[in-house]
Amino acid sequence: MPQHSVWTELPRRRYLRSAAPWRSGAYLLGGALLGALTLVVGLALTAVGAALTLVLVGLPLLAALPLTGIPVAALERRRLLLVDPAPAPSPHRTPKAPGIPAWFRLRVKEQATWRELAYTLLFALVLWLLDLTVLACTVALPALLVAAPAHLAAAGGPGNGIRPAKLWLVDTYPAAGATALIGLALLLVLAYPLGAYAAGRAAFARLLLSPRDSELAAGLAEVTRSRARLVDAFEAERRRIERDLHDGAQQRLVALTMSLGLARLDAAPGSALADRLATAHDEAGRVLAELRELIHGIHPQVLADYGLAAAIEDVADRCPVPVETAGVRLPRLPESVESAGYFAVREALANVGKHSGATRVRVTAAHTDGVLRVDVYDDGRGGADPDRGTGLTGLADRLAVLDGTLTVTSPQGGPTTLSVEIPCEPRAQSAPAA
């Protein structure tokens, strides 16, 4: 892939020594060949479709002709890389439903499809002829003059006059050499208009074949909606796992613990069986405690029932460092936002307890102007770096899915402030029953 566009290389002194003239010539040569092929194929498809229309077989073929611009445009966007290294993305969206009918309906409705068809028609009827003409004037003509000595030798030598490029008579080797020098000078001089035309031609193609701002905005909105659906699906799966653990494995462990406790009562005190039952009972109790902690970490019930403010209070109570949470008052927010905010606070407090050496922590949270902002401040030793911690990196990725941001300010020696911002609106409250 070229490092610089032809338009950038044109004013530089090294333009003639660079690959820009060669890339320009290759771009125009490819355009001439592809344009001629497009014209032939287009005429053939139209003729076949019109002929088959008599028996109604050609109607689908004629209906698909407006879509012939799509493959031509895709190839043209790739050819632009010869002149300009900046990629030209496709303006087309992905159909919401699988199958050819959904794809066809979407493509027919898109403005980009009709722009590509207009470009293809212009390409097949006009542009490739212009490309060929520019190549003939800037490359073929000087090349014929440069080849004058070889042409004269092939014609039988001096005395057998030739007319290079049909311009003037040359019948001696000195005249042929002078003609070759003129052709070489023209080749160098005309390399500049060759590059300028190629750059302008590529800019015109990019104007028609690249997505408009509205199409980019629509594509970005679709990506945002897709990411939101992924987050919702992830949260639903998380809650399902929590429910299965809570209602399944945890209940069985509770029953097992009770059975072991009753068995201990029936065993003779001080016997080997009583000792083994006591060990098993204690181990089951520890497993049950770990399972409950795991369930709480997956998605705490307090978060689902009472919201983010209550969940922050809950995780603060379990932090080994004293945490101040005065003033945390929040409305109910979308579940994905509450979950992301909760895990941000939990990760921050976990890091405080493990690494910071802090003596106090302050957590504030507020929802203003459509943005949830959560700040976790500690007076520890500082030096926290998101690039060195997979927890903070994963948290930043999780927030990015919601268009949120994570900011960590942690100079050496402290203090450390972790700030989370997530754009969101309060959750709609259901109206009370009459």
C-alpha positions in Angstrom: 0.0 0.0 0.0 1.4 3.4 -0.9 2.6 5.6 2.0 1.4 8.9 0.6 -1.3 9.9 -1.8 -0.4 11.0 -5.3 -1.8 14.5 -4.6 0.6 14.8 -1.6 3.5 13.7 -3.7 2.9 16.1 -6.7 4.4 19.3 -5.2 7.5 17.5 -3.9 10.8 17.5 -5.7 11.1 13.7 -5.5 7.8 13.2 -7.3 9.5 11.9 -10.5 11.7 9.5 -8.4 8.8 8.2 -6.4 6.3 5.5 -7.3 3.5 8.1 -7.7 3.7 8.4 -11.5 3.7 4.6 -11.9 0.8 4.3 -9.5 -1.1 7.0 -11.4 -0.5 5.2 -14.7 -1.5 1.8 -13.3 -4.7 3.4 -11.9 -5.7 4.9 -15.2 -4.8 1.8 -17.2 -6.9 -0.3 -14.8 -9.8 2.2 -15.2 -9.6 2.0 -19.0 -9.7 -1.8 -19.0 -12.3 -2.2 -16.3 -14.5 0.5 -17.9 -14.4 -1.2 -21.3 -15.3 -4.5 -19.6 -18.1 -2.9 -17.7 -19.6 -1.5 -20.9 -19.4 -4.8 -22.7 -20.9 -6.8 -19.8 -23.6 -4.2 -19.2 -24.7 -4.2 -22.8 -24.6 -8.0 -22.9 -26.8 -8.3 -19.7 -29.2 -5.7 -21.0 -29.5 -7.5 -24.4 -30.0 -10.9 -22.8 -32.5 -9.6 -20.3 -34.5 -7.8 -23.0 -34.5 -10.9 -25.2 -35.6 -13.2 -22.4 -38.4 -10.7 -21.3 -40.5 -12.2 -24.2 -40.9 -15.3 -22.1 -40.8 -13.5 -18.7 -37.6 -15.2 -17.8 -35.6 -12.0 -18.2 -37.6 -9.9 -15.8 -35.6 -10.9 -12.7 -32.4 -10.1 -14.7 -33.6 -6.7 -15.7 -34.8 -6.0 -12.1 -31.3 -6.8 -10.9 -29.6 -4.4 -13.3 -29.7 -1.5 -10.8 -27.6 -3.6 -8.5 -24.8 -4.1 -11.0 -23.2 -0.9 -9.7 -22.5 -2.6 -6.3 -19.6 -5.0 -7.4 -18.2 -2.3 -9.7 -18.1 0.2 -6.9 -16.6 -2.3 -4.5 -13.7 -2.9 -7.0 -13.3 0.8 -7.6 -13.0 1.5 -3.8 -10.2 -1.0 -3.7 -8.5 0.5 -6.8 -8.4 3.9 -5.0 -5.6 2.5 -2.8 -3.3 2.9 -5.8 -3.7 6.7 -5.6 -4.7 7.4 -2.1 -3.8 5.1 0.9 -6.9 6.3 2.9 -9.4 3.4 2.9 -12.8 4.1 1.4 -15.4 2.2 3.5 -18.5 0.7 2.1 -21.6 2.8 2.5 -23.9 -0.2 2.7 -25.5 -1.5 5.9 -25.9 -5.1 7.0 -29.5 -6.4 6.6 -31.3 -7.1 9.9 -32.6 -10.4 8.5 -30.7 -13.2 6.7 -31.5 -14.2 3.1 -31.4 -12.7 -0.4 -34.9 -11.0 -0.2 -33.9 -8.9 2.9 -30.6 -8.0 1.3 -32.3 -7.0 -2.0 -34.9 -4.8 -0.2 -32.3 -3.0 1.8 -30.0 -2.4 -1.2 -32.9 -1.0 -3.3 -33.8 1.5 -0.5 -30.3 2.8 0.0 -29.1 6.0 -1.7 -25.7 4.5 -2.0 -26.9 1.8 -4.4 -28.2 4.5 -6.8 -25.1 6.6 -6.5 -23.0 3.5 -7.4 -25.3 2.8 -10.3 -24.9 6.4 -11.6 -21.1 6.1 -11.2 -21.1 2.8 -13.1 -23.0 4.3 -16.0 -20.7 7.3 -16.1 -17.7 4.9 -15.8 -18.8 2.7 -18.7 -19.8 5.6 -21.0 -17.3 8.4 -20.3 -14.7 7.9 -17.6 -12.8 5.0 -19.1 -12.5 6.9 -22.4 -11.1 9.9 -20.5 -8.6 7.6 -18.7 -7.6 6.0 -22.0 -7.2 9.5 -23.7 -5.0 10.8 -20.8 -2.8 7.7 -20.9 -2.4 8.0 -24.7 -1.4 11.7 -24.4 0.9 11.5 -21.4 2.4 8.0 -21.7 1.8 6.4 -25.1 2.8 9.5 -27.2 6.1 10.2 -25.5 6.8 6.5 -25.5 6.4 6.3 -29.3 8.9 9.2 -29.6 11.4 7.6 -27.3 11.2 4.4 -29.4 12.0 6.3 -32.6 15.6 4.9 -33.0 14.3 1.3 -32.6 11.5 2.0 -35.0 13.9 3.4 -37.6 16.2 0.4 -37.2 13.2 -2.0 -37.6 12.2 -0.1 -40.8 15.6 -0.7 -42.4 17.8 2.1 -41.2 18.6 5.6 -42.7 16.8 6.3 -45.9 13.6 4.6 -44.8 11.7 7.4 -43.3 9.3 6.9 -40.4 6.8 9.2 -38.7 6.9 8.5 -34.9 3.3 9.0 -33.5 2.4 10.3 -37.0 4.1 13.7 -36.3 7.1 14.3 -38.4 9.4 12.5 -40.8 12.6 10.9 -39.3 15.0 9.2 -41.7 18.4 9.4 -39.9 19.7 8.2 -36.6 20.6 11.7 -35.3 17.1 12.8 -36.0 15.8 9.6 -34.3 18.0 10.3 -31.3 16.7 13.9 -31.1 13.2 12.6 -31.3 13.9 10.1 -28.5 15.2 13.0 -26.3 12.1 15.0 -27.0 10.0 12.0 -26.1 11.9 11.5 -22.8 11.5 15.2 -21.9 7.8 15.0 -22.6 7.5 11.8 -20.6 9.0 13.6 -17.5 7.0 16.8 -18.0 3.7 15.0 -18.7 4.1 12.9 -15.5 2.7 15.9 -13.6 -0.6 16.3 -15.4 -0.9 12.4 -15.4 -0.7 12.4 -11.6 -3.0 15.4 -11.2 -5.6 13.8 -13.4 -5.3 10.5 -11.5 -5.7 12.2 -8.2 -8.7 14.2 -9.4 -10.3 11.1 -10.9 -9.8 9.2 -7.6 -11.3 12.1 -5.6 -14.4 12.1 -7.9 -14.8 8.3 -7.4 -14.4 8.7 -3.6 -17.0 11.5 -3.6 -19.6 9.2 -5.1 -18.7 5.8 -3.6 -17.8 6.7 0.0 -20.5 6.9 2.6 -22.2 10.2 3.4 -22.2 11.7 6.9 -25.8 10.6 7.4 -24.9 7.0 6.3 -21.9 7.0 8.7 -24.2 8.2 11.5 -26.8 5.5 10.7 -24.1 2.9 10.7 -22.7 4.1 14.0 -26.2 4.1 15.5 -26.7 0.5 14.4 -23.4 -0.5 16.0 -24.4 1.2 19.2 -27.8 -0.6 19.2 -26.0 -3.9 18.5 -23.6 -3.3 21.4 -26.5 -2.5 23.6 -28.2 -5.7 22.6 -25.1 -7.7 23.4 -24.8 -6.1 26.8 -28.4 -6.8 27.6 -28.0 -10.4 26.4 -24.9 -10.7 28.6 -26.7 -9.4 31.6 -29.6 -11.7 31.0 -27.3 -14.7 30.9 -25.5 -13.5 34.0 -28.9 -13.3 35.9 -29.8 -16.8 34.6 -26.6 -18.3 35.9 -27.1 -16.5 39.2 -30.7 -17.9 39.4 -29.6 -21.4 38.6 -26.9 -21.3 41.2 -29.2 -19.8 43.8 -32.1 -22.1 43.2 -30.2 -25.2 42.3 -26.7 -25.8 43.6 -27.1 -23.6 46.7 -30.3 -25.3 47.8 -28.7 -28.7 47.4 -25.7 -27.6 49.4 -28.0 -26.3 52.1 -29.8 -29.6 52.2 -26.5 -31.4 52.4 -25.2 -29.3 55.2 -28.4 -29.9 57.2 -28.2 -33.7 56.6 -24.6 -33.7 57.8 -25.5 -31.7 60.9 -28.3 -34.2 61.7 -25.9 -37.1 61.1 -23.4 -35.5 63.6 -26.2 -35.5 66.2 -26.8 -39.2 65.7 -23.1 -40.2 65.8 -21.5 -41.2 69.1 -19.5 -38.3 70.5 -15.8 -38.7 70.1 -16.0 -41.5 67.6 -14.1 -41.6 64.4 -17.4 -41.3 62.5 -18.3 -38.2 64.4 -15.0 -36.6 63.6 -15.3 -37.4 59.9 -18.9 -36.1 59.9 -17.8 -32.9 61.6 -15.0 -32.4 59.0 -17.5 -32.9 56.2 -20.0 -30.6 57.8 -17.5 -27.8 58.2 -16.3 -28.3 54.6 -19.8 -28.1 53.3 -20.4 -24.9 55.2 -17.3 -23.3 53.7 -18.3 -24.4 50.2 -21.8 -22.9 50.8 -20.2 -19.6 52.0 -18.0 -19.5 48.9 -20.9 -20.2 46.6 -22.9 -17.5 48.2 -20.0 -15.1 47.7 -19.8 -16.2 44.1 -23.5 -15.6 43.5 -23.2 -12.2 45.1 -20.3 -11.3 42.8 -22.2 -12.4 39.7 -25.1 -10.1 40.2 -26.0 -9.1 43.8 -29.7 -9.3 44.6 -29.6 -5.9 46.3 -28.6 -4.4 42.9 -31.6 -6.0 41.2 -34.0 -5.1 43.9 -33.0 -1.7 45.2 -30.6 -0.2 42.6 -27.1 1.1 42.3 -27.1 3.3 45.4 -28.0 0.4 47.7 -25.5 -1.9 46.0 -22.7 0.7 46.5 -23.6 0.9 50.2 -23.5 -2.9 50.4 -20.1 -3.3 48.7 -18.8 -0.4 50.8 -19.8 -2.3 54.0 -17.8 -5.3 53.0 -14.6 -3.3 52.1 -11.7 -3.8 54.6 -11.0 -0.1 54.4 -13.5 2.4 55.9 -15.6 3.8 53.1 -17.7 7.0 53.2 -20.7 7.0 50.9 -22.7 10.0 52.1 -24.8 11.6 49.5 -25.2 8.6 47.1 -28.8 9.2 45.8 -29.6 7.7 42.4 -32.7 7.0 40.4 -33.2 3.5 39.0 -31.1 3.3 35.8 -31.0 0.8 33.0 -29.8 -2.6 34.2 -26.7 -2.6 32.1 -25.7 0.8 33.5 -26.3 -0.1 37.1 -24.3 -3.3 36.6 -21.4 -1.5 35.0 -21.4 1.2 37.8 -21.5 -1.5 40.5 -18.6 -3.5 39.1 -16.6 -0.3 38.7 -17.0 0.5 42.4 -16.4 -3.1 43.4 -13.2 -3.3 41.3 -12.0 0.0 42.6 -12.6 -1.0 46.3 -11.0 -4.4 45.7 -7.8 -2.6 44.4 -7.9 -0.2 47.4 -8.0 -3.2 49.8 -5.2 -5.1 48.0 -2.7 -2.5 46.8 -3.3 1.1 47.9 -2.5 1.0 51.6 -5.2 3.6 52.1 -6.8 4.5 55.4 -10.1 5.9 54.1 -12.1 5.9 50.9 -14.9 8.1 49.6 -17.4 7.1 47.0 -19.7 9.6 45.4 -22.3 9.0 42.7 -24.8 11.3 40.9 -26.9 11.3 37.8 -27.1 14.8 36.2 -27.7 16.0 32.7 -28.2 12.5 31.4 -24.9 11.2 32.7 -24.1 8.9 35.6 -20.9 9.9 37.3 -19.2 7.7 40.0 -16.0 8.8 41.7 -13.9 6.6 44.1 -11.3 8.5 46.0 -8.7 7.0 48.3 -5.7 8.4 50.2 -3.4 5.5 49.4 0.1 5.4 47.9 -1.1 5.9 44.3 0.7 4.7 41.2 -2.4 2.9 39.8 -2.0 2.3 36.0 -4.9 0.9 33.9 -2.4 -0.5 31.4 -0.8 -2.7 34.0 -4.0 -4.1 35.5 -6.3 -6.5 33.6 -9.2 -5.6 36.0 -9.1 -1.9 35.1 -8.6 -2.7 31.4 -11.6 -5.0 31.4 -13.6 -2.4 33.2 -12.7 0.2 30.6 -13.8 -2.2 27.8 -17.0 -2.9 29.6 -17.8 0.9 29.9 -16.8 1.5 26.3 -19.7 -0.8 25.2 -22.0 1.7 26.9 -20.2 4.7 25.5 -18.9 5.3 29.0 -15.4 6.4 30.0 -13.0 5.4 32.8 -10.5 8.0 34.1 -7.8 7.1 36.7 -5.8 9.9 38.3 -3.1 8.3 40.5 0.2 10.0 40.9 3.0 8.3 42.8 2.4 9.0 46.5 -1.3 9.4 46.0 -4.1 10.1 46.3 -6.0 8.1 43.7 -9.3 9.0 42.0 -11.2 6.7 39.7 -14.0 8.3 37.8 -16.6 6.6 35.7 -19.0 8.4 33.4 -21.9 6.7 31.5 -24.5 8.5 29.4 -27.9 7.2 30.3 -31.5 8.1 31.1 -33.4 7.0 34.2 -35.4 3.8 33.9 -39.1 4.4 33.1 -41.1 3.6 36.2 -44.3 1.6 35.8 -47.5 3.3 36.8 -49.1 2.0 40.0 -52.2 -0.1 39.5 -55.5 1.7 40.0 
